Every structure is written in C-alpha cells, then in structure tokens.
Amino acid sequence: MLISVQALRALAAWMVVGVHFMQLFFDFEAHNALEYLLADKGGIGVDIFFVISGFVIFLATADKALTPWRFMLMRVARIVPAYWFYTLLMVLLVATVPSMFPYEHLEPSYVLMSLLFIAAPSEPGVEVYPLLGVGWTLNFEMLFYVLFSFALSVRASYRLWVVATLLYLACYIGPTLGLASGFYSNGIVLEFLMGIVIGMLYRRGLCRTKPWLPLLGIVGASMAVYHGADLPRALEWGIPSAISVISCVALEPYFKGSRFLKMLGDCSYSVYLIHVPVLAAGQLIAKRMGIDPYAMLLVCVVVTALGAYGSYHWLEKRPYRVLKHWFGVDDRGIISRQKY
C-alpha cells in the first residue's frame, strides 16, 4: 500500500479514538475547541476508511487472477481473526466487569450475529451496533467485499459500474422489498465508490501533479469539514475524505521510504479494534480513582498504541499468513496450481 495512504489510515484511526474518548469520558460535551473538533468532527475518520477501502480493494485486485470465492477467503483471512478476538474479549469483559459496558448484554443470538457481521439491534428499538461497537463499519465493509467479489468477473474498467449497481440494489431496493436490513440504507456506502474512482485515476497515471495542488486540496477539505454544511454525510464528509485521499496519493513521492508511517498504517486496524475496551477501562479507573481525564487519555493512548502493535503482528499478520497458506494463495494473490 502507498505510504501516504498508510499515514492517512493511521490519522483516521486516531481520530476515531478521539471521538470515543469524548463519548466515554465527557458524553460528547465539549468544553474547548479541541474537544469540539474531536466530538463533532472526529467521526470523519470512518469516512476516510471507507474511501481508502474502495481505493485499496480496487488496486489490489486490478491485475490479479482472483475468483470471487478466493477474494472473499482472503478478505476473511485479513479481517476476521482480529475482529473475532476483540469481540470475544468484549464478551469476557461484559461478563466479568459489567460496569464497564452497562448497556451491553450477552444474548447468544446477538453475540453470534456480531461475529458474523449481521446487522441487528443491540436492544429492541436501539440503533444497530454489534457487541464491539466499532464493528458497525465492518458490517458495511463485508457487504462491500461481497458485492465487489461479483465484480471480479468483469474487466477492471467496468467494476465501478457493477459495484455501484449492486450497492444500489442491496442498500436501497433490497430494504424496500424486505430483502435486506434498513441498516444498509446509508449514503456512506457511496464512499466505497469514491475510492474505486480514485483507484482508477491512479492506475491511469492521473494522480500526478505539483505538490501545491494536493496540499491545497487537503486544506480545502479540512476547512469544509470544520465549517460543515447541512448535507448528507456522503457529501459533507465523503467528498472531503475523497479529496484528502487523492491528495495524499498525489503526494506519495514525498512519503516514500518512511518505515514509521508504514508501521502506523499497518497498526491502524488494530488501533480501531482495541481502543474502545482500553478507553472504557480507563474511564472506569479514572472515575473510581479521581484521575484527570487527560492524564488517563495519555495512558490509554500508550496502551492502545503498544497493544495495536502487538495485535498487528500476532492477530493480523501471522493468522493472515497461515490462512493464506491454507487457502493456497501466493503473495500475489494468485491461486497456487500445486494445491488446487
């Protein structure tokens, strides 16, 4: 993956950490400009993730002989092990320290649907969230992967239109016919398409420009997000996210060779998964011991960063290699003829 995109992934993950810090420690009540930015704008990290996902998945499959089934196996190998680990960790925490998550419950059907990326209410009449709350975005990710897998049967230049059609059918027509959950009727899915468009432009060499233009794009996107607008999320945050992604792609020559930024990006998925349990534990300790929230935040950041580093190596990288070997796919993502 491009180092510039890795850096943006890392930034997006830590923005989401900021949102949940404000949620758990202050119930979204901002007392200064920084808290306002975290509470009100940090959620754009999810939108950046979705645009990056469309970009990465398009490029990762553009020149590879992957069948839909093999593609899904590889996505499962990449996403599921760490997600299942932290979901089961949530089961353990809710069962043993219920005061950390007072609104959660452990009905077997709810836990199972959380593990299987099936959108279901955490409680009757409550918004759809899996047991590990951040997993709601992975429900969208898995839907995107399933639909994109069907697009692998056509040329790369046509995949945008196939995925767009399938997303429209699944997210807008399906719910009206009772064939899909209304959870998916969310314009945020359009951000995957934005990422695919950026991938197509990059593949055609159309993301090269003088550095002042992408820098201007980042500034403009930041200002648009800060001032906000009464628009659907896909426009208010999706467009600035797409501008930020394509701007970082254009600045890639200035990021090359940075192992630190690559490492931050590598760990971003684990940061995303691990930070809620860490913050919840920190909030409980801070409340009981009277510790300043920002002092505890510093501790939580360190624990999250170190935990994510270990998680990337032990729960992402190693299981992915093992499963990839089992599935008979080499480093280029091509099915090994020796095994199949």
MINU-81220 format. One record per residue (C-alpha): residue in three letters; residue number from 1; chain; y, z, x. Coordinates in nm, 4 decimals. Layout:
N
(node ala, NUM, A, (Y, Z, X));
...
***
This chain:
340
(node met, 1, A, (0.0000, 0.0000, 0.0000));
(node leu, 2, A, (0.3573, -0.0608, 0.1132));
(node ile, 3, A, (0.5073, 0.2417, 0.2877));
(node ser, 4, A, (0.8276, 0.2083, 0.0840));
(node val, 5, A, (0.6284, 0.2308, -0.2381));
(node gln, 6, A, (0.4342, 0.5271, -0.0998));
(node ala, 7, A, (0.7632, 0.7060, -0.0343));
(node leu, 8, A, (0.8791, 0.6350, -0.3884));
(node arg, 9, A, (0.5478, 0.7628, -0.5276));
(node ala, 10, A, (0.5957, 1.0878, -0.3390));
(node leu, 11, A, (0.9507, 1.1248, -0.4704));
(node ala, 12, A, (0.8298, 1.0600, -0.8260));
(node ala, 13, A, (0.5589, 1.3261, -0.7963));
(node trp, 14, A, (0.8002, 1.5908, -0.6731));
(node met, 15, A, (1.0493, 1.5016, -0.9472));
(node val, 16, A, (0.7791, 1.5868, -1.1996));
(node val, 17, A, (0.7218, 1.9152, -1.0143));
(node gly, 18, A, (1.0910, 1.9886, -1.0695));
(node val, 19, A, (1.0619, 1.9235, -1.4424));
(node his, 20, A, (0.7731, 2.1645, -1.4803));
(node phe, 21, A, (0.9480, 2.4262, -1.2682));
(node met, 22, A, (1.2332, 2.4179, -1.5198));
(node gln, 23, A, (0.9858, 2.4295, -1.8085));
(node leu, 24, A, (0.7785, 2.7212, -1.6851));
(node phe, 25, A, (1.0494, 2.9332, -1.5235));
(node phe, 26, A, (1.3534, 2.8592, -1.7439));
(node asp, 27, A, (1.2177, 2.6960, -2.0611));
(node phe, 28, A, (1.4375, 2.3947, -1.9793));
(node glu, 29, A, (1.7596, 2.6000, -1.9932));
(node ala, 30, A, (1.9774, 2.4583, -1.7149));
(node his, 31, A, (2.2457, 2.6752, -1.5542));
(node asn, 32, A, (2.3829, 2.4329, -1.2942));
(node ala, 33, A, (2.3948, 2.0631, -1.2097));
(node leu, 34, A, (2.0714, 2.0688, -1.0090));
(node glu, 35, A, (1.8786, 2.2372, -1.2880));
(node tyr, 36, A, (2.0228, 1.9894, -1.5353));
(node leu, 37, A, (1.9019, 1.6979, -1.3212));
(node leu, 38, A, (1.5548, 1.8463, -1.2887));
(node ala, 39, A, (1.5185, 1.9388, -1.6545));
(node asp, 40, A, (1.6794, 1.6349, -1.8121));
(node lys, 41, A, (1.6124, 1.3528, -1.5676));
(node gly, 42, A, (1.3097, 1.4515, -1.3597));
(node gly, 43, A, (1.0718, 1.3056, -1.6162));
(node ile, 44, A, (1.1574, 0.9585, -1.4881));
(node gly, 45, A, (0.9007, 1.0280, -1.2187));
(node val, 46, A, (0.6341, 0.9330, -1.4739));
(node asp, 47, A, (0.8062, 0.6013, -1.5455));
(node ile, 48, A, (0.8212, 0.5245, -1.1740));
(node phe, 49, A, (0.4478, 0.5990, -1.1527));
(node phe, 50, A, (0.3734, 0.3528, -1.4324));
(node val, 51, A, (0.5763, 0.0714, -1.2774));
(node ile, 52, A, (0.4125, 0.1353, -0.9390));
(node ser, 53, A, (0.0706, 0.1356, -1.1053));
(node gly, 54, A, (0.1257, -0.2103, -1.2542));
(node phe, 55, A, (0.2547, -0.3360, -0.9185));
(node val, 56, A, (-0.0320, -0.1926, -0.7136));
(node ile, 57, A, (-0.3126, -0.2903, -0.9505));
(node phe, 58, A, (-0.1894, -0.6493, -0.9709));
(node leu, 59, A, (-0.1632, -0.6872, -0.5934));
(node ala, 60, A, (-0.4900, -0.5039, -0.5252));
(node thr, 61, A, (-0.6862, -0.7474, -0.7418));
(node ala, 62, A, (-0.4952, -1.0736, -0.6976));
(node asp, 63, A, (-0.7192, -1.2170, -0.4254));
(node lys, 64, A, (-1.0441, -1.0264, -0.4774));
(node ala, 65, A, (-1.3670, -1.1231, -0.6488));
(node leu, 66, A, (-1.3923, -0.8192, -0.8755));
(node thr, 67, A, (-1.5676, -0.8293, -1.2082));
(node pro, 68, A, (-1.4199, -0.6183, -1.4898));
(node trp, 69, A, (-1.7099, -0.3731, -1.4615));
(node arg, 70, A, (-1.6719, -0.3292, -1.0864));
(node phe, 71, A, (-1.2968, -0.2911, -1.1205));
(node met, 72, A, (-1.3414, -0.0081, -1.3702));
(node leu, 73, A, (-1.6005, 0.1593, -1.1491));
(node met, 74, A, (-1.3548, 0.1568, -0.8599));
(node arg, 75, A, (-1.0746, 0.2953, -1.0760));
(node val, 76, A, (-1.3040, 0.5719, -1.1996));
(node ala, 77, A, (-1.4041, 0.6493, -0.8409));
(node arg, 78, A, (-1.0376, 0.6758, -0.7440));
(node ile, 79, A, (-0.9019, 0.8724, -1.0403));
(node val, 80, A, (-1.1769, 1.0821, -1.1921));
(node pro, 81, A, (-1.3121, 1.3215, -0.9232));
(node ala, 82, A, (-0.9827, 1.4997, -0.8560));
(node tyr, 83, A, (-0.8822, 1.4949, -1.2229));
(node trp, 84, A, (-1.2120, 1.6483, -1.3321));
(node phe, 85, A, (-1.1876, 1.9132, -1.0613));
(node tyr, 86, A, (-0.8419, 2.0281, -1.1752));
(node thr, 87, A, (-0.9345, 2.0065, -1.5425));
(node leu, 88, A, (-1.2341, 2.2322, -1.4784));
(node leu, 89, A, (-1.0072, 2.4587, -1.2737));
(node met, 90, A, (-0.7897, 2.4833, -1.5850));
(node val, 91, A, (-1.0969, 2.5819, -1.7861));
(node leu, 92, A, (-1.1623, 2.8614, -1.5366));
(node leu, 93, A, (-0.8006, 2.9803, -1.5364));
(node val, 94, A, (-0.7651, 2.9763, -1.9155));
(node ala, 95, A, (-1.0917, 3.1677, -1.9488));
(node thr, 96, A, (-1.0179, 3.4291, -1.6815));
(node val, 97, A, (-0.6368, 3.4571, -1.6849));
(node pro, 98, A, (-0.5339, 3.3572, -2.0382));
(node ser, 99, A, (-0.1808, 3.4941, -1.9887));
(node met, 100, A, (-0.1126, 3.2014, -1.7526));
(node phe, 101, A, (-0.1644, 2.9499, -2.0324));
(node pro, 102, A, (-0.1208, 3.1423, -2.3605));
(node tyr, 103, A, (-0.1095, 2.8288, -2.5768));
(node glu, 104, A, (-0.4285, 2.6700, -2.4480));
(node his, 105, A, (-0.7747, 2.7003, -2.5977));
(node leu, 106, A, (-1.1213, 2.6072, -2.4789));
(node glu, 107, A, (-1.2954, 2.4412, -2.7695));
(node pro, 108, A, (-1.5787, 2.2331, -2.6184));
(node ser, 109, A, (-1.4731, 1.9165, -2.8001));
(node tyr, 110, A, (-1.1171, 1.9499, -2.6719));
(node val, 111, A, (-1.2329, 2.0045, -2.3123));
(node leu, 112, A, (-1.4708, 1.7085, -2.3371));
(node met, 113, A, (-1.2017, 1.4775, -2.4738));
(node ser, 114, A, (-0.9694, 1.5924, -2.1961));
(node leu, 115, A, (-1.2309, 1.4998, -1.9362));
(node leu, 116, A, (-1.2940, 1.1611, -2.0981));
(node phe, 117, A, (-0.9247, 1.0637, -2.1281));
(node ile, 118, A, (-0.9416, 1.0630, -2.5073));
(node ala, 119, A, (-0.6100, 1.1385, -2.6749));
(node ala, 120, A, (-0.6487, 1.4339, -2.9107));
(node pro, 121, A, (-0.4170, 1.7133, -3.0311));
(node ser, 122, A, (-0.4384, 2.0336, -2.8276));
(node glu, 123, A, (-0.3866, 2.2116, -3.1600));
(node pro, 124, A, (-0.3543, 2.0836, -3.5205));
(node gly, 125, A, (-0.0099, 1.9323, -3.5630));
(node val, 126, A, (0.0743, 1.9705, -3.1921));
(node glu, 127, A, (0.1588, 1.6844, -2.9565));
(node val, 128, A, (-0.1303, 1.5098, -2.7862));
(node tyr, 129, A, (-0.1912, 1.6664, -2.4449));
(node pro, 130, A, (-0.5158, 1.7187, -2.2546));
(node leu, 131, A, (-0.6075, 2.0574, -2.1123));
(node leu, 132, A, (-0.4454, 1.9665, -1.7816));
(node gly, 133, A, (-0.1121, 1.8756, -1.9364));
(node val, 134, A, (-0.0106, 1.6043, -1.6903));
(node gly, 135, A, (-0.3301, 1.4214, -1.7860));
(node trp, 136, A, (-0.1494, 1.2613, -2.0801));
(node thr, 137, A, (-0.0173, 0.9995, -1.8378));
(node leu, 138, A, (-0.3709, 0.9337, -1.7141));
(node asn, 139, A, (-0.4732, 0.8540, -2.0712));
(node phe, 140, A, (-0.2227, 0.5680, -2.0548));
(node glu, 141, A, (-0.3379, 0.4751, -1.7046));
(node met, 142, A, (-0.7018, 0.4474, -1.8128));
(node leu, 143, A, (-0.6029, 0.2349, -2.1117));
(node phe, 144, A, (-0.4108, 0.0060, -1.8782));
(node tyr, 145, A, (-0.7097, -0.0188, -1.6434));
(node val, 146, A, (-0.9450, -0.1088, -1.9283));
(node leu, 147, A, (-0.7120, -0.3791, -2.0584));
(node phe, 148, A, (-0.6374, -0.5116, -1.7111));
(node ser, 149, A, (-1.0094, -0.5404, -1.6424));
(node phe, 150, A, (-1.0317, -0.8053, -1.9157));
(node ala, 151, A, (-0.7508, -0.9975, -1.7474));
(node leu, 152, A, (-0.9595, -1.0328, -1.4305));
(node ser, 153, A, (-1.1432, -1.3199, -1.5946));
(node val, 154, A, (-0.8317, -1.5404, -1.5708));
(node arg, 155, A, (-0.6170, -1.6551, -1.2771));
(node ala, 156, A, (-0.3712, -1.4033, -1.1332));
(node ser, 157, A, (-0.0744, -1.6054, -1.2612));
(node tyr, 158, A, (-0.1943, -1.5593, -1.6218));
(node arg, 159, A, (-0.2855, -1.1915, -1.6065));
(node leu, 160, A, (0.0584, -1.0690, -1.7119));
(node trp, 161, A, (0.0283, -1.2509, -2.0441));
(node val, 162, A, (-0.3266, -1.1375, -2.1070));
(node val, 163, A, (-0.2421, -0.7730, -2.0394));
(node ala, 164, A, (0.0773, -0.7960, -2.2473));
(node thr, 165, A, (-0.1162, -0.9346, -2.5427));
(node leu, 166, A, (-0.3892, -0.6721, -2.5150));
(node leu, 167, A, (-0.1351, -0.3888, -2.4822));
(node tyr, 168, A, (0.0406, -0.5120, -2.7949));
(node leu, 169, A, (-0.2867, -0.5254, -2.9874));
(node ala, 170, A, (-0.4080, -0.1866, -2.8625));
(node cys, 171, A, (-0.0816, 0.0061, -2.8843));
(node tyr, 172, A, (0.0910, -0.1411, -3.1871));
(node ile, 173, A, (-0.1563, -0.3302, -3.4035));
(node gly, 174, A, (-0.4547, -0.1012, -3.3428));
(node pro, 175, A, (-0.2904, 0.2205, -3.4730));
(node thr, 176, A, (-0.1684, 0.0493, -3.7914));
(node leu, 177, A, (-0.5269, -0.0600, -3.8620));
(node gly, 178, A, (-0.6698, 0.2807, -3.7777));
(node leu, 179, A, (-0.8482, 0.1393, -3.4731));
(node ala, 180, A, (-0.6535, 0.3380, -3.2123));
(node ser, 181, A, (-0.4641, 0.6653, -3.1854));
(node gly, 182, A, (-0.0924, 0.6602, -3.2627));
(node phe, 183, A, (-0.0544, 0.8352, -2.9279));
(node tyr, 184, A, (-0.0588, 0.4942, -2.7622));
(node ser, 185, A, (0.2256, 0.3543, -2.9753));
(node asn, 186, A, (0.4700, 0.4284, -2.6985));
(node gly, 187, A, (0.7040, 0.1812, -2.5341));
(node ile, 188, A, (0.6307, 0.3415, -2.1996));
(node val, 189, A, (0.3314, 0.1062, -2.1712));
(node leu, 190, A, (0.5779, -0.1774, -2.1086));
(node glu, 191, A, (0.6432, -0.0263, -1.7669));
(node phe, 192, A, (0.2985, -0.1382, -1.6511));
(node leu, 193, A, (0.4056, -0.4950, -1.7287));
(node met, 194, A, (0.7254, -0.4460, -1.5300));
(node gly, 195, A, (0.5134, -0.3510, -1.2315));
(node ile, 196, A, (0.2969, -0.6614, -1.2719));
(node val, 197, A, (0.6093, -0.8792, -1.2771));
(node ile, 198, A, (0.7296, -0.7181, -0.9535));
(node gly, 199, A, (0.3860, -0.7808, -0.8018));
(node met, 200, A, (0.4052, -1.1492, -0.8984));
(node leu, 201, A, (0.7518, -1.1802, -0.7450));
(node tyr, 202, A, (0.6404, -1.0064, -0.4268));
(node arg, 203, A, (0.3344, -1.2273, -0.3945));
(node arg, 204, A, (0.5558, -1.5342, -0.4149));
(node gly, 205, A, (0.7861, -1.4021, -0.1431));
(node leu, 206, A, (1.0776, -1.3472, -0.3815));
(node cys, 207, A, (1.1488, -0.9844, -0.2875));
(node arg, 208, A, (1.3114, -1.0621, 0.0459));
(node thr, 209, A, (1.6848, -1.0074, 0.0684));
(node lys, 210, A, (1.9611, -0.8458, 0.2707));
(node pro, 211, A, (1.9375, -0.4642, 0.2670));
(node trp, 212, A, (2.2693, -0.4149, 0.0881));
(node leu, 213, A, (2.1349, -0.5627, -0.2358));
(node pro, 214, A, (1.8330, -0.3290, -0.2851));
(node leu, 215, A, (2.0474, -0.0336, -0.1754));
(node leu, 216, A, (2.2982, -0.1322, -0.4416));
(node gly, 217, A, (2.0110, -0.1597, -0.6881));
(node ile, 218, A, (1.8958, 0.1961, -0.6113));
(node val, 219, A, (2.2487, 0.3312, -0.6524));
(node gly, 220, A, (2.2928, 0.1425, -0.9788));
(node ala, 221, A, (1.9562, 0.2597, -1.1129));
(node ser, 222, A, (2.0386, 0.6212, -1.0207));
(node met, 223, A, (2.3752, 0.6041, -1.1954));
(node ala, 224, A, (2.2173, 0.4510, -1.5056));
(node val, 225, A, (1.9632, 0.7331, -1.5238));
(node tyr, 226, A, (2.2242, 1.0038, -1.4613));
(node his, 227, A, (2.4627, 0.8860, -1.7331));
(node gly, 228, A, (2.1827, 0.7970, -1.9726));
(node ala, 229, A, (2.2003, 0.5927, -2.2914));
(node asp, 230, A, (2.0690, 0.6102, -2.6442));
(node leu, 231, A, (1.7910, 0.3615, -2.5786));
(node pro, 232, A, (1.4112, 0.3583, -2.5993));
(node arg, 233, A, (1.2513, 0.5169, -2.2925));
(node ala, 234, A, (1.1160, 0.1852, -2.1651));
(node leu, 235, A, (1.4752, 0.0635, -2.1375));
(node glu, 236, A, (1.6592, 0.3837, -2.0478));
(node trp, 237, A, (1.4177, 0.4886, -1.7731));
(node gly, 238, A, (1.1780, 0.1963, -1.7426));
(node ile, 239, A, (1.4348, -0.0589, -1.6281));
(node pro, 240, A, (1.5921, 0.1739, -1.3658));
(node ser, 241, A, (1.2401, 0.2586, -1.2471));
(node ala, 242, A, (1.1548, -0.1092, -1.2091));
(node ile, 243, A, (1.4806, -0.1700, -1.0208));
(node ser, 244, A, (1.4004, 0.1212, -0.7905));
(node val, 245, A, (1.0503, -0.0115, -0.7222));
(node ile, 246, A, (1.1579, -0.3678, -0.6464));
(node ser, 247, A, (1.4436, -0.2340, -0.4327));
(node cys, 248, A, (1.2014, -0.0253, -0.2268));
(node val, 249, A, (0.9704, -0.3247, -0.1935));
(node ala, 250, A, (1.2625, -0.5292, -0.0581));
(node leu, 251, A, (1.3377, -0.2514, 0.1932));
(node glu, 252, A, (0.9790, -0.2397, 0.3202));
(node pro, 253, A, (1.0668, -0.3770, 0.6684));
(node tyr, 254, A, (1.2712, -0.0611, 0.7277));
(node phe, 255, A, (0.9850, 0.1705, 0.6265));
(node lys, 256, A, (0.7009, 0.0164, 0.8278));
(node gly, 257, A, (0.5171, 0.2442, 1.0674));
(node ser, 258, A, (0.6160, 0.5745, 0.9070));
(node arg, 259, A, (0.2946, 0.7772, 0.9004));
(node phe, 260, A, (0.4755, 1.0727, 0.7461));
(node leu, 261, A, (0.5945, 0.8751, 0.4434));
(node lys, 262, A, (0.2498, 0.7212, 0.4075));
(node met, 263, A, (0.0945, 1.0668, 0.4098));
(node leu, 264, A, (0.3401, 1.1893, 0.1452));
(node gly, 265, A, (0.2479, 0.8956, -0.0746));
(node asp, 266, A, (-0.1232, 0.9470, -0.0159));
(node cys, 267, A, (-0.0933, 1.3070, -0.1360));
(node ser, 268, A, (0.1236, 1.2290, -0.4397));
(node tyr, 269, A, (-0.1652, 1.2063, -0.6897));
(node ser, 270, A, (-0.2948, 1.5472, -0.5848));
(node val, 271, A, (0.0599, 1.6883, -0.5972));
(node tyr, 272, A, (0.0772, 1.5625, -0.9528));
(node leu, 273, A, (-0.2526, 1.7250, -1.0498));
(node ile, 274, A, (-0.2260, 2.0572, -0.8668));
(node his, 275, A, (0.1350, 2.1603, -0.9245));
(node val, 276, A, (0.1070, 2.2877, -1.2836));
(node pro, 277, A, (-0.1592, 2.5537, -1.2089));
(node val, 278, A, (0.0369, 2.6552, -0.8979));
(node leu, 279, A, (0.3664, 2.6845, -1.0856));
(node ala, 280, A, (0.2009, 2.8705, -1.3734));
(node ala, 281, A, (0.0546, 3.1237, -1.1309));
(node gly, 282, A, (0.3902, 3.1523, -0.9537));
(node gln, 283, A, (0.5754, 3.2091, -1.2793));
(node leu, 284, A, (0.3344, 3.4839, -1.3819));
(node ile, 285, A, (0.3626, 3.6590, -1.0436));
(node ala, 286, A, (0.7416, 3.6252, -1.0351));
(node lys, 287, A, (0.7738, 3.7698, -1.3850));
(node arg, 288, A, (0.5483, 4.0680, -1.3164));
(node met, 289, A, (0.6952, 4.1479, -0.9740));
(node gly, 290, A, (1.0593, 4.0618, -1.0430));
(node ile, 291, A, (1.0746, 3.7890, -0.7771));
(node asp, 292, A, (1.3653, 3.5425, -0.7809));
(node pro, 293, A, (1.2522, 3.2116, -0.9375));
(node tyr, 294, A, (1.3818, 3.0030, -0.6473));
(node ala, 295, A, (1.2102, 3.2208, -0.3895));
(node met, 296, A, (0.8888, 3.1720, -0.5831));
(node leu, 297, A, (0.9601, 2.7997, -0.6107));
(node leu, 298, A, (0.9657, 2.7775, -0.2314));
(node val, 299, A, (0.6256, 2.9457, -0.2181));
(node cys, 300, A, (0.4925, 2.7137, -0.4887));
(node val, 301, A, (0.6189, 2.4054, -0.3047));
(node val, 302, A, (0.4434, 2.5112, 0.0149));
(node val, 303, A, (0.1198, 2.5946, -0.1682));
(node thr, 304, A, (0.1345, 2.2675, -0.3635));
(node ala, 305, A, (0.2013, 2.0602, -0.0509));
(node leu, 306, A, (-0.0784, 2.2211, 0.1507));
(node gly, 307, A, (-0.3174, 2.2148, -0.1444));
(node ala, 308, A, (-0.2395, 1.8495, -0.2133));
(node tyr, 309, A, (-0.3046, 1.7570, 0.1497));
(node gly, 310, A, (-0.6470, 1.9181, 0.1379));
(node ser, 311, A, (-0.7108, 1.7794, -0.2078));
(node tyr, 312, A, (-0.6358, 1.4250, -0.0955));
(node his, 313, A, (-0.8904, 1.4449, 0.1851));
(node trp, 314, A, (-1.1639, 1.6384, 0.0020));
(node leu, 315, A, (-1.1261, 1.5446, -0.3646));
(node glu, 316, A, (-0.9869, 1.1925, -0.3399));
(node lys, 317, A, (-1.0667, 1.0236, -0.0113));
(node arg, 318, A, (-1.4218, 1.1466, 0.0504));
(node pro, 319, A, (-1.5548, 1.1094, -0.3068));
(node tyr, 320, A, (-1.3956, 0.7642, -0.3256));
(node arg, 321, A, (-1.5792, 0.6502, -0.0137));
(node val, 322, A, (-1.9087, 0.7930, -0.1350));
(node leu, 323, A, (-1.8787, 0.6379, -0.4805));
(node lys, 324, A, (-1.7651, 0.3088, -0.3344));
(node his, 325, A, (-2.0808, 0.3036, -0.1244));
(node trp, 326, A, (-2.2929, 0.3829, -0.4281));
(node phe, 327, A, (-2.1282, 0.1048, -0.6248));
(node gly, 328, A, (-2.1915, -0.1397, -0.3396));
(node val, 329, A, (-1.8315, -0.2459, -0.2829));
(node asp, 330, A, (-1.6883, -0.3038, 0.0653));
(node asp, 331, A, (-1.3356, -0.2227, 0.1905));
(node arg, 332, A, (-1.2001, -0.5461, 0.0482));
(node gly, 333, A, (-1.3249, -0.4557, -0.2973));
(node ile, 334, A, (-1.5845, -0.7337, -0.2989));
(node ile, 335, A, (-1.9337, -0.6678, -0.4289));
(node ser, 336, A, (-2.1866, -0.6386, -0.1500));
(node arg, 337, A, (-2.4577, -0.9035, -0.1842));
(node gln, 338, A, (-2.7012, -0.6918, 0.0171));
(node lys, 339, A, (-2.7201, -0.4293, -0.2540));
(node tyr, 340, A, (-2.6671, -0.6382, -0.5649));
***
